[in-house]
Amino acid sequence: MKLITSIHLLVILAGFIGSCYGYTFYAGGKDGWVLDPHENYNHWAERNRFQVNDTIVFKYKKGLDSVLVVNEEAYNTCNKTNHLETLNDDQPVFKFKRSGPFFFISGHDGNCEKGQKLIIVVMAITHHTHGVKFTTATPAPAPALEVQAPSVTIQTTGGMRIYAPAPAPAATSSVTSVGYGSFVGLISGLGLILVF
């Protein structure tokens, strides 16, 4: 039982650490930020899942291009004068600090109009509880004595407590996990650590 608990804790910690640091993407994959990629930038973006704290790197030859972070209207019209941020280093990196859509266009004349632009939608952290279902088979209580099973408390660092019924001493118990990946994702997405 202790080994299983330790493994679960390691999985939760790995998810927590991953959610803090994020993943690094390279715009367009192996092609980089070029005028005619093998795959349309938005098709490439649709195949990936972007989360808060992820970063995207735009690979291109310095001085030959730049990347402009723009709003939706500037994206649709390829308006380079109304940009929110300019990324023009050798391999500029942009970090997603919030969920929602992000719009990027080429800063080189005419490239946006020829399709060198990208929309990335960063997923929101969901707070759905797909929980863990606990089932306990308890024997009928003795006629004169009513036995109530004690409960187990799981305390998180965020102050949240999860209560689960402990199995009765003479009972056979089974724990069925429903949506375990969702549960771990919820805990890691919230930055919570379960203490056992």
C-alpha positions in Angstrom: 0.0 0.0 0.0 2.8 2.4 0.9 4.6 1.7 -2.5 1.4 2.5 -4.4 0.9 5.7 -2.4 4.5 6.7 -3.2 4.1 6.0 -6.9 0.9 8.1 -7.0 2.7 10.9 -5.2 5.5 10.8 -7.7 3.0 11.0 -10.6 1.3 13.9 -9.0 4.6 15.7 -8.4 5.8 15.1 -11.9 2.5 16.7 -13.2 3.0 19.6 -10.9 6.6 20.2 -11.9 5.6 19.9 -15.6 2.8 22.4 -15.2 5.2 24.9 -13.5 7.9 24.8 -16.2 5.8 24.1 -19.4 6.9 22.7 -22.7 8.9 24.3 -25.5 7.4 24.3 -29.0 9.1 25.3 -32.2 6.8 27.2 -34.5 6.1 25.1 -37.6 8.1 22.2 -36.3 11.2 21.4 -38.3 10.6 24.0 -40.9 10.7 26.9 -38.5 9.3 30.4 -39.2 9.5 30.5 -43.0 7.4 31.8 -45.8 6.4 28.4 -47.3 6.3 25.7 -44.6 5.5 22.1 -45.5 2.4 22.4 -43.3 0.2 25.4 -42.8 1.1 27.0 -39.4 -2.5 26.8 -38.1 -2.8 23.1 -39.0 0.5 22.6 -37.1 -0.9 24.5 -34.1 -4.2 22.5 -34.2 -2.2 19.3 -33.8 -0.6 20.5 -30.6 -1.9 21.3 -27.1 -0.7 24.5 -25.6 -0.9 25.3 -21.9 -0.1 28.2 -19.6 3.7 28.3 -19.0 4.5 26.7 -22.4 6.9 28.6 -24.7 7.2 28.8 -28.4 10.4 29.4 -30.3 10.4 31.1 -33.7 13.5 29.8 -35.7 14.6 32.0 -38.6 17.8 33.8 -39.8 18.4 36.9 -37.8 17.7 40.1 -39.8 15.6 38.3 -42.4 12.4 38.2 -40.5 10.7 39.0 -37.2 7.5 38.0 -35.4 4.8 40.4 -34.3 2.4 39.6 -31.5 -0.9 41.2 -32.6 -4.6 41.2 -31.8 -7.2 39.4 -33.8 -8.1 42.3 -36.1 -4.4 43.0 -36.9 -4.0 39.3 -37.6 -6.9 39.2 -40.0 -5.8 42.3 -41.9 -2.0 41.7 -41.6 -1.6 45.1 -40.0 2.0 45.4 -38.8 1.6 48.9 -37.4 -0.8 47.8 -34.6 1.3 45.2 -32.8 1.4 44.3 -29.1 5.0 43.0 -29.1 7.9 42.5 -31.5 10.0 39.4 -31.3 13.2 39.9 -33.4 16.1 38.1 -31.7 18.0 35.3 -33.4 15.5 32.7 -32.1 12.9 34.6 -30.2 10.9 32.9 -27.5 7.4 33.8 -26.4 5.9 32.4 -23.1 2.2 31.9 -22.7 1.3 33.4 -19.4 -2.5 33.1 -19.7 -5.0 30.9 -21.5 -6.9 32.1 -24.6 -5.9 32.9 -28.2 -2.6 34.4 -29.3 -2.0 35.9 -32.8 1.4 36.0 -34.5 2.3 37.5 -37.9 5.5 37.9 -39.8 7.1 41.4 -39.6 8.6 41.0 -43.0 6.8 43.0 -45.8 4.3 40.8 -47.7 4.9 37.6 -45.7 1.8 37.8 -43.6 -0.3 38.3 -46.7 1.3 35.2 -48.2 0.3 33.1 -45.2 3.1 33.5 -42.7 0.9 33.9 -39.6 -0.2 31.8 -36.7 -3.0 31.5 -34.2 -2.4 29.5 -31.0 -5.1 28.8 -28.5 -3.8 28.1 -25.0 -6.0 25.8 -23.0 -7.7 27.0 -19.8 -7.0 25.2 -16.6 -10.2 23.3 -15.9 -11.6 22.9 -12.4 -13.8 19.9 -13.1 -13.8 17.2 -10.5 -14.0 13.8 -12.1 -13.0 12.5 -8.7 -12.0 9.2 -7.4 -14.9 6.9 -6.5 -14.5 4.9 -3.3 -16.7 1.9 -2.8 -16.7 -0.1 0.4 -18.6 -3.3 1.1 -19.5 -3.3 4.8 -21.1 -6.1 6.7 -24.4 -5.6 8.5 -23.8 -4.2 12.0 -24.5 -6.3 15.1 -28.0 -5.8 16.4 -27.1 -4.0 19.6 -24.0 -2.2 18.2 -23.7 0.2 15.3 -20.2 0.5 13.9 -19.3 3.6 11.8 -16.3 3.3 9.6 -13.6 5.9 10.3 -12.7 8.4 7.6 -9.3 9.1 6.0 -8.4 12.7 5.4 -6.1 13.8 2.6 -4.7 17.2 3.2 -3.3 19.3 0.4 -0.9 22.2 0.6 -3.6 24.6 -0.8 -5.7 24.0 2.3 -8.2 21.7 0.5 -9.1 18.5 2.3 -10.4 15.4 0.6 -12.4 13.0 2.8 -12.8 9.4 1.9 -14.4 6.6 3.9 -12.0 4.1 5.2 -12.9 0.4 4.9 -14.5 -1.2 8.0 -12.1 -3.6 9.8 -13.8 -6.8 8.8 -14.9 -5.7 5.4 -13.4 -6.3 2.0 -12.9 -3.0 0.2 -12.1 -2.0 -3.3 -11.1 1.3 -4.7 -12.1 2.1 -8.2 -10.5 4.9 -10.0 -12.7 6.9 -12.3 -11.0 9.4 -14.5 -7.6 9.0 -12.8 -5.8 11.0 -15.5 -8.3 13.8 -15.1 -7.9 13.7 -11.3 -4.1 13.9 -11.6 -4.4 16.7 -14.2 -6.7 18.6 -11.9 -4.4 18.3 -9.0 -1.3 19.2 -11.1 -3.1 22.0 -12.9 -4.1 23.6 -9.6 -0.5 23.2 -8.3 -1.7 21.1 -5.3 0.2 18.3 -3.7 -1.5 15.5 -1.9 0.1 14.6 1.4 -0.5 11.0 2.5 
